[in-house]
Amino acid sequence: MKNFSALMESYNSAGLIKKGRMDDPGYRKALAEANNLINGVINGKIPSHLLSEAMGTSDFPILLGDNLSSRLLGAYNEAPSTYQTWCYINRNVRDFRTQYLKYLNTGNLLEKVKEGQKGPEIPVPEEGRYYYAVETYEESMKFSWEMLVNDDLNAFQSLPSTLGQDAKNTVEKFATSLLVDAAGPHASFFKSESGQVNLITNKLNADGLRAGVKAFRAIRKPDGSPMNTTPAILAVAPALEETAKDLLGASNLMFANLNTANNKQVGFTLQNSNRFGGLQLCVLDWLPNIVTADGPDDESWFLLGDPNQGRGAFEIGFLRGIGDQPLVLKKKADAEVMGGVEAAIGDFDSRSFEYKVTHVFGGCQKDWRFAVASNGSGS
């Protein structure tokens, strides 16, 4: 579990230290003491009966909730994910209504003019748009009064970390679903037809990568001018992780030589440099959970442009004021003990303390010209 300085840092990075109880030095001192108490009991350095005694104070559930929030955020930040690498991240979505984001297709060249001559007026650029709405995702956790009094800390120790990882996995799976569908590379985004060719069938090897880069570089703007972009990211199904590492880490690459007349292999060429070594590797762990078709679930791979250059291929957005961190909420309907006794036993009906993790996000496919996919069905 985090120490107090790490606890405060997690709040600061999440934007939680702004107003309210976190500004109160007395509360921050109490939170530090609660954090040290829970740490000590879990680690066996402090007698567990002290936690039972702390449960007799009315402010302990709030301290407990803030401690849980810190642990959940820590687990969220540490959980592995790839979407931040290949999606543009928008932390400024205004509200829950559909966001319509416009763009202009431009790409005109300047024309040479003579002395005193005015240059031609360019046509109004073609306008397009993409859109999405953020939605709310949540999961709850509950600790009974009896569990905490009886010092049963196993659930307390594991649940926040589990929920933090669940929140990160939810975003990662959502982002992956923009890239693939049940049949493999997403059919609405990756196509091989007149006017759009960003789907190939090559397997992941040196020749396949070369074919992917060639297809990426062949993509043009709507007016036929070059995109001036190169692939920056290689995203692969988990089954291709080791193949991808071998390719990107190799000192030498061997390419097949083809007879131009019949396209049959007639030998190999060994190159003493690796032109693909600069690609950043992302392993799409959730791809097999979405792709159900045999073959593409193990053989799909993607070349993607840098999401922060140009429009990019995909975007994930988070609600303004919350950002890309989940929230931890505490249920407020606590029982009040009569007779002048100060104690916290949780909810009136169930004698429990209930917390909820809430995450707000959305996303969409953007410009297919920044992505090439292969379903791996070819050679």
C-alpha positions, 0 to 999 in steps of 0.5 A, spaced: 500 500 500 502 507 498 505 511 504 502 518 505 507 522 500 505 517 495 498 517 497 498 525 496 501 525 490 496 520 487 491 525 489 495 531 486 496 527 479 488 526 479 486 533 480 483 531 487 487 536 491 483 542 490 478 544 495 474 541 501 477 536 506 484 535 502 485 543 504 484 542 511 491 540 514 488 536 520 484 532 515 490 530 511 494 529 518 488 524 520 488 521 513 496 520 514 494 516 520 489 512 517 493 510 512 499 508 516 494 504 521 491 500 515 498 499 512 501 497 519 495 492 520 495 489 513 503 488 514 502 485 521 506 490 524 500 493 528 495 489 532 489 488 528 485 490 534 487 497 533 483 497 527 477 495 530 477 501 535 478 506 529 472 503 526 468 506 532 470 513 530 465 516 525 470 519 520 473 513 519 469 511 513 471 517 510 478 516 511 477 509 509 474 511 502 480 516 501 485 510 502 481 506 497 481 511 492 488 512 492 489 505 492 485 504 486 488 510 482 495 507 483 492 500 481 489 503 475 495 507 473 500 501 474 495 496 470 498 495 463 495 498 457 496 500 450 491 505 447 494 511 450 500 509 444 495 509 438 489 513 440 489 520 441 487 522 448 482 528 449 481 529 456 476 535 454 470 532 452 464 538 455 458 533 456 455 527 455 452 529 448 454 527 442 461 531 440 461 533 433 469 534 431 470 537 424 476 537 420 478 540 413 481 536 407 486 541 405 493 540 401 493 545 395 500 547 392 502 554 391 503 556 384 508 561 381 506 568 379 509 573 375 511 580 377 504 584 379 500 578 378 495 575 383 495 568 385 489 563 384 484 563 389 484 556 392 477 552 393 473 552 399 476 545 403 472 539 403 469 539 410 468 532 414 467 530 421 467 525 426 463 524 432 462 520 439 459 521 446 462 519 452 458 514 457 459 512 464 461 505 466 461 503 474 462 497 479 461 497 486 465 494 492 462 493 499 465 492 506 461 489 512 462 492 519 463 485 521 468 484 516 472 490 518 471 489 526 473 482 525 479 484 522 478 480 515 482 485 511 483 480 505 478 483 501 480 490 503 487 489 501 485 486 494 478 489 492 481 496 490 487 493 486 482 489 482 477 495 481 483 499 478 485 494 474 478 493 471 477 500 470 483 500 466 481 494 462 474 497 460 478 502 456 483 498 453 477 493 451 473 499 448 479 502 444 481 495 441 473 494 439 475 500 435 480 497 431 477 490 430 470 486 430 468 479 431 471 477 424 478 481 425 480 488 422 474 492 423 470 491 417 467 499 417 474 501 417 479 497 414 478 495 406 481 493 400 476 497 394 477 502 389 478 509 393 480 505 400 486 500 400 488 499 407 487 492 408 492 487 406 493 479 407 500 478 408 503 474 414 507 478 419 514 477 417 519 481 414 516 481 407 509 482 410 512 488 414 515 491 407 508 490 404 504 494 410 509 500 409 508 500 402 500 500 402 501 505 408 505 510 404 501 509 398 495 512 401 493 519 398 489 525 401 482 526 397 485 530 392 491 525 390 496 529 394 501 525 399 499 524 406 507 525 408 506 520 414 509 514 415 507 508 420 510 509 427 506 503 431 506 496 430 500 493 434 499 485 434 495 480 436 498 476 442 500 470 438 504 474 434 508 478 440 514 474 439 514 474 432 514 482 432 519 482 437 524 478 433 522 482 427 523 489 430 529 487 434 533 483 429 540 486 426 539 483 419 532 482 415 531 477 410 527 478 404 524 474 399 526 475 391 520 474 387 520 473 379 517 479 376 514 475 371 510 470 375 511 473 382 514 466 384 520 466 389 527 465 386 531 467 392 533 471 398 536 478 399 539 479 406 539 486 409 545 488 414 540 493 417 533 493 420 529 499 417 523 497 422 527 498 428 523 504 429 516 502 430 513 502 437 510 495 439 503 494 442 500 488 444 493 488 443 491 483 449 484 484 448 484 482 441 482 475 442 476 476 446 473 480 441 475 477 434 472 470 434 474 468 427 479 462 427 485 465 424 484 473 425 484 472 432 492 469 432 494 473 425 492 480 425 497 486 425 496 493 424 501 499 422 498 505 425 501 513 425 503 517 430 496 519 433 499 526 435 501 528 428 495 529 423 488 527 425 490 520 427 486 513 426 483 513 433 481 517 439 479 516 446 475 522 450 474 523 457 469 528 460 472 535 462 473 536 470 474 528 471 479 526 466 482 519 465 482 517 472 476 513 475 472 516 481 471 513 487 464 514 490 461 513 497 454 511 499 452 516 504 446 513 507 449 511 514 446 509 520 447 514 526 448 510 533 443 513 538 445 514 546 451 518 545 455 513 542 460 515 537 461 509 532 460 508 524 457 501 522 455 503 515 449 503 511 442 502 516 440 496 513 446 492 511 451 495 516 456 495 510 460 501 507 459 501 500 463 504 495 463 505 487 468 506 482 465 510 476 469 511 469 467 516 464 469 515 457 468 514 449 471 514 443 471 513 435 474 511 429 477 517 425 481 517 419 483 510 415 488 514 412 493 513 418 492 505 419 493 499 415 491 492 417 493 485 415 488 479 417 494 474 416 490 470 411 495 470 406 503 468 405 
